[in-house]
């Protein structure tokens, strides 16, 4: 994420970068030392999308300040 946004790792913390998702469970997070988007919870496709052929998990990355 840091590389894609053209930010240094320290800037992720300084700019209040955070991930938001719908629902209670947060499936994704940012790894503090690498800036990579990682899964923070086990993702069970059968539980999330039982009757749907195409299963999509949406999230938003929020960066404070100007880009």
VOLUM-53145 format. One record per residue: residue number from 1; residue in one letter; x negated, z, y negated of N, C-alpha, C, O in turn. Coordinates in steps of 0.2 Angstrom, whole numbers, plus 2048, in hexadecimal, padded with zeros to 3 digits. Each point is the difference from the previous one (the first is absolute). Example, Ala and Ser with C-alpha at 12.3 -4.5 7.8 and 13.67 -1.06 7.14 Angstrom:
2
- 1 A 7BE 827 81C 804 800 7FA 7FC 800 7FA 7FB 803 801;
- 2 S 807 7F9 7FA 7FC 801 7FA 804 803 7FB 7FD 801 7FA;
***
This chain:
67
- 1 X 7FC 800 806 804 800 7FA 7FC 800 7FA 801 7FC 7FB;
- 2 X 7F9 808 805 7FC 801 7FA 7FD 7F9 7FF 800 7FD 7FA;
- 3 X 7FE 7FF 80B 7FC 7FA 7FF 805 7FB 7FE 7FF 7FC 7FB;
- 4 X 808 804 808 805 7FB 7FE 802 801 7F8 801 7FB 7FD;
- 5 X 7FF 80B 801 801 801 7F9 7FB 800 7FB 800 800 7FA;
- 6 X 7FA 7FF 809 7FA 7FF 7FC 7FE 807 7FD 7FD 800 7FA;
- 7 X 804 806 809 7FF 806 7FE 7FA 804 804 7FF 7FE 806;
- 8 X 7FD 806 7F7 7FC 804 803 804 806 804 805 801 7FE;
- 9 X 7F8 801 807 803 806 804 802 806 7FC 806 802 800;
- 10 X 7F6 800 7FB 801 805 7FC 806 7FF 7FB 804 804 7FE;
- 11 X 7FD 7F6 800 806 7FE 7FC 807 801 804 805 801 7FC;
- 12 X 7FB 7FE 80A 806 802 804 803 806 7FE 806 801 7FF;
- 13 X 7F5 804 801 802 807 7FF 802 801 7F9 805 803 7FE;
- 14 X 7F7 7FB 7FD 800 800 7F9 807 7FD 7FE 803 803 7FB;
- 15 X 7FF 7F8 808 806 7FC 7FD 806 802 804 805 7FD 7FE;
- 16 X 7FB 808 806 806 803 803 803 7FB 805 806 7FF 800;
- 17 X 7F6 7FD 803 803 7FB 805 803 803 806 7FD 805 803;
- 18 X 809 7F9 7FE 804 803 805 805 7FB 804 801 7FB 7FD;
- 19 X 801 807 809 804 7FB 804 807 804 800 800 806 802;
- 20 X 805 7F6 7FD 807 803 801 803 7FB 805 7FF 7FA 800;
- 21 X 806 80A 804 804 7FC 805 807 803 800 801 806 7FD;
- 22 X 803 7F6 805 807 803 801 800 804 806 7FD 7FF 805;
- 23 X 808 806 7FB 801 805 805 7FB 806 800 7FC 800 7FB;
- 24 X 805 804 80A 7FC 806 800 7F9 7FF 802 7FB 804 7FE;
- 25 X 804 7F8 807 7F9 7FF 804 7FC 7FC 7FC 802 7FA 7FE;
- 26 X 7F8 808 800 7FB 7FC 7FD 7FB 7FD 805 7FC 804 803;
- 27 X 805 7F6 7FE 7FC 7FD 806 7F9 7FD 7FD 7FC 800 805;
- 28 X 803 800 7F5 7FA 7FD 7FD 7FD 805 7FB 803 804 7FD;
- 29 X 7F6 7FC 803 7FC 803 7FB 7FA 7FD 7FE 7FE 7FB 804;
- 30 X 7FF 807 7F7 7F9 7FD 7FE 7FB 805 803 800 806 7FF;
- 31 X 7FB 7F7 804 7FA 804 802 7FC 801 7FA 7FD 7FB 7FD;
- 32 X 801 80B 802 7FD 802 7FA 7F9 7FE 7FF 7FD 7FF 7FB;
- 33 X 7FF 800 80B 7F9 7FE 800 7FF 7F9 800 7FB 7FD 7FE;
- 34 X 80A 7FF 804 7FF 7F9 801 805 7FC 7FC 7FE 7FA 7FE;
- 35 X 807 808 800 805 7FD 7FC 805 7FB 804 803 7FC 7FD;
- 36 X 7FC 805 80A 804 7FC 804 807 803 801 801 806 7FF;
- 37 X 804 7F5 802 807 802 802 800 802 807 7FE 7FB 804;
- 38 X 804 80B 7FE 800 802 807 807 803 802 804 801 7FB;
- 39 X 7FD 7FF 80B 807 803 802 7FE 807 801 7FB 803 802;
- 40 X 80A 801 7FB 800 807 800 804 804 805 800 806 802;
- 41 X 805 7F6 801 804 802 805 801 7FB 806 7FE 7FA 7FF;
- 42 X 803 808 807 801 7FB 805 806 7FC 7FF 806 802 7FD;
- 43 X 7FA 7F7 804 805 7FC 7FE 803 7FE 807 7FD 7FC 804;
- 44 X 809 805 7FD 804 7FF 806 805 7FA 7FF 805 802 7FD;
- 45 X 7F9 7F8 804 805 7FA 7FF 807 801 803 805 7FE 7FD;
- 46 X 7FB 805 809 806 800 804 805 805 7FC 806 7FF 800;
- 47 X 7F7 806 7FD 804 805 7FC 802 7FD 7FA 806 801 7FD;
- 48 X 7F6 7FC 7FF 801 7FD 7F9 805 7FA 800 804 7FF 7FC;
- 49 X 7FB 7FC 809 803 7FA 800 803 7FE 807 7FF 7FA 802;
- 50 X 804 80A 801 803 7FF 806 803 7F9 801 7FF 7FC 805;
- 51 X 806 803 7F7 804 7FA 800 7FE 7FA 7FC 804 7FB 7FF;
- 52 X 7F6 805 7FE 7FE 7FB 7FB 7FA 7FD 803 7FB 803 802;
- 53 X 805 7F6 7FE 7FB 7FC 803 7F9 801 7FB 7FB 801 803;
- 54 X 806 7FE 7F7 7FB 801 7FB 800 806 7FD 804 802 7FC;
- 55 X 7F7 802 805 7FF 807 7FE 7FB 801 7FA 7FA 7FE 801;
- 56 X 809 804 7F9 7FB 800 7FA 801 807 7FD 805 803 7FF;
- 57 X 7F5 800 800 7FF 806 7FC 7FE 7FF 7F9 7FB 7FD 7FF;
- 58 X 809 804 7FC 7FE 7FF 7F9 7FD 806 7FD 803 806 801;
- 59 X 7F8 7F9 7FA 7FE 806 7FC 7FE 7FD 7FA 7FF 7FA 7FF;
- 60 X 800 80A 7FC 7FE 7FE 7F9 7F9 804 7FF 800 806 801;
- 61 X 7FC 7F7 7FB 7F9 803 7FE 801 800 7F9 801 7FB 7FC;
- 62 X 7FF 80B 801 801 802 7F9 7F9 802 7FD 7FC 804 802;
- 63 X 802 7F8 7F9 7FA 801 7FC 801 802 7F9 803 7FC 7FD;
- 64 X 7FB 80A 801 801 802 7F9 7FB 7FC 7FB 7FB 7FF 802;
- 65 X 808 7FF 7F8 7FB 7FD 7FB 801 7F9 801 803 7FD 804;
- 66 X 7F9 7FF 7F8 800 7F9 7FF 7FC 7FD 806 7FB 803 802;
- 67 X 807 7F7 800 7FC 7FC 805 7FE 7FA 7FD 7FC 7FC 803;
***
